[in-house]
Amino acid sequence: MTSKSHRTNRAAFVIRLLSAITAVFLGAPALPARASGPIIIGSKKFTESYVLAELAKRLSGAAGIPAEHRQGMGGTIILWEALRGGQIACYPEYTGTIAEEILKHPGISVDAMRSELAKNGVGMTKDLGFNNTYALVMRRDAAVQAGIRTISDLRNHPELKFGLTHEFLDRRDGWQPLAQHYRLETRVVNGIDHGLGYGALRTGEIDVKDAYSTDAKIAENNLVVLEDDLAFFPQYKAVFLYRLSLASEAVAAIRGLEHKIDEGRMIRLNAEAERTKDYSRAADMFFAADENASPRRTESLTSKISRWTARHLQLAGMSLLLSVIAGVPLGIVASRGGAIGHAILAVTGAVQTIPSLALLALLVPVPFFGISARTAIAALFLYGLLPIVRNTATGLQDIAQPIRESAIALGLPAGAQLRDIYLPMAARSILAGVKTSAVINIGTATLAALIGAGGLGEPILSGLNLNDHATILHGAIPAAVLALLVQSSFDLLDRVLIPRGLRL
């Protein structure tokens, strides 16, 4: 009876391990379903897009339509694919970008643009009242000293260092066509985040950067906009793109911004957002005299951090659970060696070499994934496999030969040997692999915010855009604390789940 009880306890080891891991990570509520709830308004990763999305959210609320602003989801193609795929309901865009990047039809008329968008199930509002064109900017003192007033003048200064946003570097209306149009032979061109680029320009690390004509930082940093003397850039009238399936009441609310914002007003709204480090303050400023606007509902910092942390735990916890469920069996197979074992280790190792941001980008266009939490969980799951597979395989392979011979001598079948002896003997190595995977997932999950999946990456991205170190720390510090807590939790699990003799 004692022997039977002992074997039963050993057999339950893996179940207890998985249950404990689930309890550690999944204490937060489940991920919200997409089938119902508020409409999702997306925004790109720069101040003006955040502000416009916040205005649309407030107008929707005033019309009695719950709305959620999914902040800083990335660049044009990510937002466009999210809109087409139904992950978001609408987002602010620009006519020049629609023509050049989305439809790839420069010079297309507005009517033709609407017709082409409709083929993708997408509608477009009238313009909001301002043109936010691309521009190249320099520090005013440097431009005056070098005698640079127009983009053509840059031909005489190939030594200048350019810091351009990554999207601008690859756009059809971006750097390469611009350089060809103006016959520029610049020697140093590097990619840099939009918000960080202004800091680099201010400190002299770069000499020229791309900007948007309504950027508040242009005046704030005393920059000069170089004249587009050869008329390269098209018109970039601000509009909202929305799904044609969106309720008419929601569309009408968004249309409330048509012809309501001129260029000067947009610059002031951007300046207010960056001055206060709060996009909703710009919405307050816009709606100050509008009695129909919904009242602002402020959310405390504690509430925000709790919400971001809960989402972060959900993403990391679900992906880790999937990694354990798949990784332990794969590790068992890999421990037996042979071609299959080597192939498993090779493939999981190769996945680990893919940069996490690239892995997210590769999964976005895959059917079923798109711009969603599923994509982030899938990427984190793949990233978490290697430590678990490798440690499981290593722990099983390191079991001493006399123990293996004893298991055979007891007459135990292969399954019982694995369940009752080998897995418990390898338990500490397996748990160490799971702990490594968990810590990796906590850190990597911050990138989920780049595709609108939320988590502690949201304040980090917002802080980078606003060049606000305090906002960055609102995400970075909780993420670091989470990693330490997870590591401590697994150390405790090690003491609870691993027999004392094996710990010694």
C-alpha positions as CSV (number, residue, x, y, z in Angstrom):
1,M,0.0,0.0,0.0
2,T,2.8,2.4,0.8
3,S,4.5,1.6,-2.5
4,K,1.3,2.3,-4.4
5,S,0.8,5.6,-2.6
6,H,4.4,6.6,-3.3
7,R,4.0,5.9,-7.0
8,T,0.7,7.8,-7.0
9,N,2.4,10.9,-5.5
10,R,5.2,10.7,-8.0
11,A,2.7,10.4,-10.9
12,A,0.9,13.5,-9.7
13,F,4.2,15.5,-9.8
14,V,3.7,17.0,-13.3
15,I,0.1,17.9,-12.6
16,R,1.0,19.7,-9.4
17,L,3.8,21.5,-11.2
18,L,1.5,22.7,-14.0
19,S,-1.2,23.7,-11.5
20,A,1.2,25.7,-9.4
21,I,2.5,27.5,-12.5
22,T,-1.0,28.3,-13.5
23,A,-1.9,29.6,-10.1
24,V,1.2,31.9,-10.1
25,F,0.4,33.5,-13.4
26,L,-3.3,33.3,-14.0
27,G,-4.7,34.9,-10.9
28,A,-5.9,37.8,-13.0
29,P,-9.2,37.7,-14.9
30,A,-9.3,36.1,-18.3
31,L,-8.6,38.1,-21.4
32,P,-11.6,40.0,-22.6
33,A,-13.5,38.6,-25.5
34,R,-13.5,40.6,-28.7
35,A,-17.0,39.7,-29.7
36,S,-18.6,42.4,-27.6
37,G,-17.6,45.5,-25.6
38,P,-16.4,49.0,-26.6
39,I,-15.3,49.9,-30.1
40,I,-11.5,49.9,-30.4
41,I,-9.8,53.1,-31.7
42,G,-6.2,52.6,-32.7
43,S,-3.4,55.2,-33.0
44,K,0.1,55.3,-34.4
45,K,3.2,55.8,-32.2
46,F,3.4,59.6,-32.3
47,T,1.7,62.4,-30.3
48,E,-0.7,63.7,-32.9
49,S,-2.2,60.2,-33.6
50,Y,-2.6,59.6,-29.9
51,V,-4.4,63.0,-29.5
52,L,-6.8,62.5,-32.5
53,A,-7.7,59.0,-31.3
54,E,-8.4,60.4,-27.8
55,L,-10.7,63.0,-29.4
56,A,-12.6,60.3,-31.2
57,K,-12.9,58.3,-28.0
58,R,-14.4,61.3,-26.2
59,L,-16.9,62.0,-29.0
60,S,-18.0,58.4,-29.0
61,G,-18.5,58.5,-25.3
62,A,-20.6,61.6,-25.7
63,A,-22.8,59.7,-28.2
64,G,-23.3,56.9,-25.7
65,I,-21.0,54.5,-27.5
66,P,-18.3,53.0,-25.2
67,A,-14.9,53.2,-26.8
68,E,-11.3,52.1,-25.9
69,H,-8.2,53.8,-27.2
70,R,-5.5,51.3,-28.1
71,Q,-2.4,53.5,-27.9
72,G,0.7,53.5,-30.1
73,M,0.0,50.3,-32.0
74,G,2.9,50.9,-34.5
75,G,3.2,52.2,-38.0
76,T,0.9,52.5,-41.0
77,I,0.8,48.9,-42.2
78,I,0.1,47.5,-38.7
79,L,-2.8,49.8,-38.2
80,W,-4.2,49.2,-41.7
81,E,-4.0,45.4,-41.3
82,A,-5.7,45.7,-37.9
83,L,-8.5,47.8,-39.4
84,R,-9.0,45.4,-42.3
85,G,-8.9,42.4,-40.0
86,G,-11.5,43.9,-37.6
87,Q,-9.1,44.1,-34.6
88,I,-9.8,47.9,-34.4
89,A,-12.8,49.9,-35.6
90,C,-11.1,53.1,-36.7
91,Y,-7.9,55.1,-36.5
92,P,-6.5,58.5,-37.7
93,E,-4.7,58.5,-41.0
94,Y,-3.5,61.0,-43.7
95,T,-4.5,61.2,-47.4
96,G,-0.9,61.2,-48.6
97,T,-0.1,58.1,-46.6
98,I,-3.3,56.4,-47.9
99,A,-2.3,57.1,-51.5
100,E,1.4,56.3,-51.2
101,E,1.6,53.5,-48.7
102,I,-1.8,51.8,-48.4
103,L,-3.2,52.0,-52.0
104,K,0.2,52.6,-53.6
105,H,-1.5,55.0,-56.1
106,P,0.2,58.4,-55.9
107,G,-2.0,61.3,-57.0
108,I,-5.2,59.4,-56.7
109,S,-8.3,61.6,-56.2
110,V,-10.3,61.7,-53.0
111,D,-13.3,60.1,-54.7
112,A,-11.2,57.3,-56.2
113,M,-9.5,56.9,-52.8
114,R,-12.9,56.3,-51.1
115,S,-13.9,53.8,-53.8
116,E,-10.7,51.8,-53.4
117,L,-10.9,51.8,-49.6
118,A,-14.5,50.6,-49.8
119,K,-13.3,47.4,-51.6
120,N,-11.5,46.6,-48.4
121,G,-14.5,47.3,-46.3
122,V,-13.1,50.6,-45.1
123,G,-14.6,54.1,-45.1
124,M,-13.0,57.5,-44.8
125,T,-14.2,60.7,-43.2
126,K,-13.8,64.1,-44.8
127,D,-10.6,65.8,-43.8
128,L,-10.3,67.2,-40.3
129,G,-9.2,70.6,-41.4
130,F,-5.4,70.5,-41.5
131,N,-2.5,69.2,-43.6
132,N,0.2,67.5,-41.7
133,T,2.9,67.0,-44.3
134,Y,6.3,65.4,-43.8
135,A,9.2,67.7,-43.4
136,L,13.0,67.8,-42.8
137,V,14.0,69.8,-39.8
138,M,17.3,71.2,-38.4
139,R,18.4,73.2,-35.4
140,R,18.0,76.8,-36.4
141,D,21.5,77.9,-35.4
142,A,23.1,75.0,-37.4
143,A,20.9,75.7,-40.5
144,V,21.8,79.5,-40.4
145,Q,25.5,78.7,-39.9
146,A,25.6,76.3,-42.9
147,G,23.4,78.5,-45.0
148,I,20.7,75.8,-45.4
149,R,17.2,77.0,-46.1
150,T,15.8,74.4,-48.5
151,I,16.1,70.6,-49.0
152,S,18.1,71.3,-52.2
153,D,20.7,73.1,-50.1
154,L,21.5,69.7,-48.4
155,R,23.3,68.6,-51.6
156,N,26.2,70.8,-50.6
157,H,26.5,69.2,-47.1
158,P,26.9,65.4,-47.5
159,E,28.7,65.3,-44.2
160,L,25.5,66.0,-42.2
161,K,24.2,63.2,-40.0
162,F,20.6,62.2,-40.6
163,G,18.4,60.5,-38.0
164,L,15.2,59.3,-39.6
165,T,12.2,57.3,-38.3
166,H,12.2,53.7,-39.4
167,E,8.9,54.0,-41.2
168,F,10.2,57.1,-43.1
169,L,13.3,55.2,-44.2
170,D,11.1,52.5,-46.0
171,R,8.1,54.5,-47.2
172,R,7.4,55.1,-50.9
173,D,7.2,58.8,-50.1
174,G,10.1,58.5,-47.7
175,W,13.9,58.8,-47.6
176,Q,15.0,56.8,-50.7
177,P,12.6,58.5,-53.2
178,L,13.3,61.9,-51.5
179,A,17.1,61.4,-51.9
180,Q,16.7,60.5,-55.5
181,H,14.3,63.4,-56.2
182,Y,16.8,65.9,-54.7
183,R,19.9,64.0,-55.7
184,L,21.2,63.9,-52.2
185,E,24.4,62.0,-51.4
186,T,24.2,61.9,-47.6
187,R,26.9,59.6,-46.0
188,V,25.3,59.0,-42.6
189,V,21.7,58.0,-42.4
190,N,20.5,56.1,-39.3
191,G,17.1,55.0,-38.0
192,I,15.8,56.4,-34.8
193,D,12.5,56.6,-32.8
194,H,10.5,59.7,-33.6
195,G,10.4,61.1,-30.0
196,L,14.0,60.2,-29.3
197,G,15.1,61.9,-32.5
198,Y,14.3,65.3,-31.2
199,G,16.6,64.7,-28.2
200,A,19.4,63.6,-30.5
201,L,18.9,66.7,-32.6
202,R,19.0,68.9,-29.6
203,T,22.2,67.4,-28.3
204,G,23.9,67.5,-31.8
205,E,24.1,63.7,-32.2
206,I,22.2,64.1,-35.5
207,D,21.9,67.2,-37.7
208,V,18.7,66.5,-39.7
209,K,15.5,64.5,-38.9
210,D,12.1,63.9,-40.5
211,A,9.2,65.5,-38.7
212,Y,5.5,66.2,-39.2
213,S,4.6,69.9,-39.9
214,T,2.2,70.1,-36.9
215,D,4.8,68.7,-34.4
216,A,4.8,71.0,-31.4
217,K,8.5,70.1,-30.8
218,I,9.5,72.1,-33.9
219,A,8.8,75.4,-32.2
220,E,9.6,74.1,-28.7
221,N,13.2,73.2,-29.8
222,N,13.6,76.3,-32.1
223,L,14.0,74.1,-35.2
224,V,13.7,75.3,-38.8
225,V,11.6,73.4,-41.4
226,L,13.5,73.1,-44.7
227,E,11.5,74.2,-47.6
228,D,10.3,71.5,-50.0
229,D,11.4,73.6,-52.9
230,L,11.0,70.8,-55.5
231,A,7.5,69.9,-54.2
232,F,8.3,66.2,-53.3
233,F,5.8,65.7,-50.5
234,P,2.1,65.3,-51.4
235,Q,-0.8,66.7,-49.3
236,Y,-1.4,64.8,-46.0
237,K,-4.9,65.8,-45.0
238,A,-5.9,64.3,-41.7
239,V,-8.9,61.9,-41.8
240,F,-10.2,58.9,-39.9
241,L,-10.4,55.5,-41.5
242,Y,-13.2,53.3,-40.2
243,R,-14.8,49.9,-40.9
244,L,-17.9,50.2,-43.0
245,S,-19.5,47.7,-40.7
246,L,-19.2,50.2,-37.8
247,A,-22.5,51.3,-36.4
248,S,-23.8,54.5,-38.0
249,E,-24.0,56.2,-34.6
250,A,-20.3,55.6,-34.1
251,V,-19.4,56.8,-37.6
252,A,-21.5,60.0,-37.0
253,A,-19.6,60.6,-33.7
254,I,-16.2,60.4,-35.4
255,R,-17.4,62.6,-38.2
256,G,-17.9,65.3,-35.6
257,L,-14.2,66.2,-36.1
258,E,-14.6,67.0,-39.8
259,H,-13.3,70.5,-40.6
260,K,-13.0,71.3,-36.9
261,I,-9.2,71.4,-36.5
262,D,-6.9,73.8,-38.4
263,E,-3.2,73.5,-38.4
264,G,-2.6,76.1,-35.6
265,R,-5.1,74.4,-33.4
266,M,-3.6,71.0,-33.9
267,I,-0.1,72.3,-33.0
268,R,-1.5,73.7,-29.8
269,L,-3.2,70.4,-29.0
270,N,0.1,68.5,-29.6
271,A,1.9,71.1,-27.4
272,E,-0.6,70.6,-24.6
273,A,-0.2,66.8,-24.7
274,E,3.6,67.0,-24.6
275,R,3.6,69.8,-22.0
276,T,1.4,67.9,-19.6
277,K,2.6,64.4,-20.7
278,D,-1.1,63.5,-20.9
279,Y,-3.0,63.0,-24.2
280,S,-6.4,63.4,-22.5
281,R,-5.4,66.9,-21.4
282,A,-5.3,67.9,-25.1
283,A,-8.8,66.5,-25.4
284,D,-9.9,68.6,-22.4
285,M,-8.4,71.7,-24.2
286,F,-10.3,70.9,-27.4
287,F,-13.6,70.3,-25.7
288,A,-13.3,73.1,-23.2
289,A,-16.2,75.0,-24.7
290,D,-18.2,72.0,-26.0
291,E,-21.1,71.1,-23.7
292,N,-21.8,67.9,-25.8
293,A,-18.4,66.4,-25.0
294,S,-18.4,63.5,-22.5
295,P,-16.9,64.4,-19.1
296,R,-13.4,63.3,-18.6
297,R,-13.0,60.3,-16.4
298,T,-9.6,60.3,-14.9
299,E,-7.9,57.1,-14.0
300,S,-5.5,57.1,-11.1
301,L,-1.9,56.0,-11.6
302,T,-2.5,53.0,-9.3
303,S,-5.4,51.9,-11.3
304,K,-3.5,52.2,-14.6
305,I,-0.5,50.2,-13.3
306,S,-2.9,47.6,-11.9
307,R,-4.6,47.3,-15.3
308,W,-1.3,47.2,-17.2
309,T,0.2,44.6,-14.8
310,A,-2.9,42.4,-15.0
311,R,-2.7,42.3,-18.8
312,H,1.0,41.7,-18.6
313,L,0.5,38.7,-16.3
314,Q,-2.2,37.3,-18.6
315,L,0.0,37.5,-21.7
316,A,3.1,36.1,-19.9
317,G,1.1,33.5,-18.0
318,M,-0.9,32.1,-20.9
319,S,2.2,31.9,-23.1
320,L,4.2,30.2,-20.3
321,L,1.5,27.6,-19.7
322,L,1.5,26.7,-23.4
323,S,5.3,26.6,-23.4
324,V,5.2,24.1,-20.5
325,I,2.5,22.0,-22.0
326,A,4.4,21.7,-25.3
327,G,8.0,22.0,-24.0
328,V,8.1,19.2,-21.4
329,P,6.9,16.5,-23.9
330,L,9.2,17.8,-26.6
331,G,12.1,17.8,-24.0
332,I,11.2,14.1,-23.2
333,V,11.4,13.2,-26.9
334,A,14.6,15.3,-27.3
335,S,16.3,13.5,-24.4
336,R,16.2,10.2,-26.3
337,G,18.6,11.6,-29.0
338,G,18.5,10.5,-32.6
339,A,17.5,12.6,-35.6
340,I,14.2,13.7,-34.1
341,G,15.8,14.8,-30.8
342,H,18.4,16.8,-32.5
343,A,15.8,18.4,-34.8
344,I,13.7,19.5,-31.9
345,L,16.6,21.2,-30.2
346,A,17.7,22.7,-33.5
347,V,14.3,24.2,-34.3
348,T,13.6,25.6,-30.8
349,G,17.1,27.0,-30.7
350,A,16.6,28.6,-34.1
351,V,13.4,30.3,-33.0
352,Q,15.3,31.8,-30.0
353,T,17.7,33.5,-32.4
354,I,14.8,35.5,-34.2
355,P,14.6,39.0,-32.7
356,S,11.4,39.3,-30.6
357,L,10.2,42.3,-32.6
358,A,10.8,40.5,-35.9
359,L,8.9,37.5,-34.6
360,L,5.9,39.6,-33.7
361,A,6.0,41.3,-37.1
362,L,6.2,37.9,-38.9
363,L,3.1,36.6,-37.1
364,V,0.9,39.6,-37.8
365,P,0.1,38.8,-41.4
366,V,-0.6,35.1,-40.6
367,P,-4.3,34.1,-40.7
368,F,-5.9,33.9,-37.3
369,F,-3.3,36.1,-35.6
370,G,-3.3,39.7,-36.9
371,I,-3.1,42.6,-34.4
372,S,-4.3,40.8,-31.3
373,A,-3.3,39.3,-27.9
374,R,-3.2,35.9,-29.7
375,T,-0.2,37.1,-31.7
376,A,1.7,38.3,-28.6
377,I,0.9,35.0,-26.8
378,A,2.0,32.9,-29.8
379,A,5.3,34.8,-30.0
380,L,6.0,34.5,-26.3
381,F,5.1,30.8,-26.4
382,L,7.7,30.2,-29.1
383,Y,10.3,32.3,-27.3
384,G,9.7,30.3,-24.1
385,L,10.1,26.9,-25.5
386,L,13.9,26.5,-25.7
387,P,14.8,26.8,-21.9
388,I,12.0,24.2,-21.1
389,V,12.9,21.8,-23.9
390,R,16.6,22.0,-23.2
391,N,16.4,21.7,-19.4
392,T,13.9,18.8,-19.6
393,A,16.2,16.9,-22.1
394,T,19.3,17.7,-20.0
395,G,17.7,16.7,-16.7
396,L,16.6,13.3,-18.1
397,Q,19.9,12.6,-19.9
398,D,21.8,13.3,-16.7
399,I,20.1,10.6,-14.7
400,A,22.8,8.2,-13.5
401,Q,23.0,4.8,-15.2
402,P,22.6,2.8,-11.9
403,I,19.2,4.5,-11.3
404,R,18.1,3.5,-14.8
405,E,19.2,-0.1,-14.2
406,S,17.4,-0.2,-10.9
407,A,14.2,1.0,-12.6
408,I,14.5,-1.8,-15.1
409,A,15.3,-4.3,-12.4
410,L,12.1,-3.4,-10.6
411,G,10.2,-4.5,-13.7
412,L,8.5,-1.2,-14.3
413,P,7.2,-0.6,-17.8
414,A,8.7,2.4,-19.7
415,G,5.8,4.7,-19.0
416,A,6.0,4.0,-15.3
417,Q,9.8,4.5,-15.3
418,L,9.4,7.9,-16.8
419,R,6.4,9.0,-14.6
420,D,7.5,7.6,-11.3
421,I,11.3,7.9,-11.4
422,Y,12.8,9.9,-14.3
423,L,10.6,13.0,-14.3
424,P,10.8,13.4,-10.5
425,M,14.6,13.0,-10.7
426,A,14.7,15.6,-13.4
427,A,12.2,17.9,-11.7
428,R,14.7,20.5,-10.5
429,S,16.2,20.9,-13.9
430,I,12.8,21.1,-15.5
431,L,11.6,23.8,-13.0
432,A,14.8,25.8,-13.6
433,G,14.0,25.8,-17.3
434,V,10.4,27.0,-16.6
435,K,11.7,29.7,-14.4
436,T,14.1,30.9,-17.1
437,S,11.3,30.9,-19.6
438,A,9.0,32.9,-17.2
439,V,11.6,35.6,-16.6
440,I,12.2,35.9,-20.4
441,N,8.5,36.2,-21.0
442,I,8.0,38.9,-18.5
443,G,10.6,41.1,-20.1
444,T,9.7,40.3,-23.7
445,A,6.0,40.8,-23.1
446,T,6.6,44.6,-23.0
447,L,6.8,44.4,-26.8
448,A,3.2,43.3,-27.0
449,A,2.2,47.0,-26.8
450,L,3.6,47.5,-30.2
451,I,0.7,45.6,-31.7
452,G,-1.9,46.9,-29.3
453,A,-1.9,43.9,-27.0
454,G,-1.4,46.0,-23.9
455,G,0.6,45.3,-20.9
456,L,3.5,47.3,-19.2
457,G,4.9,48.2,-22.6
458,E,2.1,50.8,-23.0
459,P,3.6,53.4,-20.7
460,I,7.1,52.6,-22.0
461,L,6.1,53.4,-25.6
462,S,4.1,56.5,-24.5
463,G,7.1,57.7,-22.5
464,L,9.4,57.2,-25.4
465,N,7.1,59.2,-27.6
466,L,6.8,62.1,-25.1
467,N,10.5,61.8,-24.0
468,D,9.1,61.5,-20.5
469,H,11.3,59.4,-18.2
470,A,8.6,59.2,-15.4
471,T,6.1,57.6,-17.8
472,I,8.7,55.1,-19.0
473,L,9.4,54.1,-15.4
474,H,5.7,53.5,-14.8
475,G,6.1,50.5,-17.1
476,A,9.8,49.6,-16.6
477,I,9.8,49.4,-12.8
478,P,6.7,47.2,-12.4
479,A,8.1,44.9,-15.2
480,A,11.3,44.6,-13.3
481,V,9.5,43.9,-10.0
482,L,7.3,41.3,-11.7
483,A,10.4,39.5,-13.0
484,L,11.9,39.5,-9.5
485,L,8.6,38.3,-7.9
486,V,8.3,35.5,-10.5
487,Q,11.9,34.4,-9.8
488,S,11.2,34.4,-6.1
489,S,7.9,32.4,-6.6
490,F,9.7,29.8,-8.5
491,D,12.4,29.5,-5.8
492,L,9.6,28.9,-3.4
493,L,8.0,26.3,-5.7
494,D,11.4,24.6,-5.9
495,R,11.3,24.1,-2.1
496,V,7.6,23.0,-2.1
497,L,7.6,20.7,-5.1
498,I,11.1,19.2,-5.2
499,P,11.8,16.5,-2.6
500,R,14.4,17.5,0.0
501,G,16.8,14.7,-1.0
502,L,16.8,16.0,-4.6
503,R,17.4,19.6,-3.5
504,L,20.5,18.4,-1.6
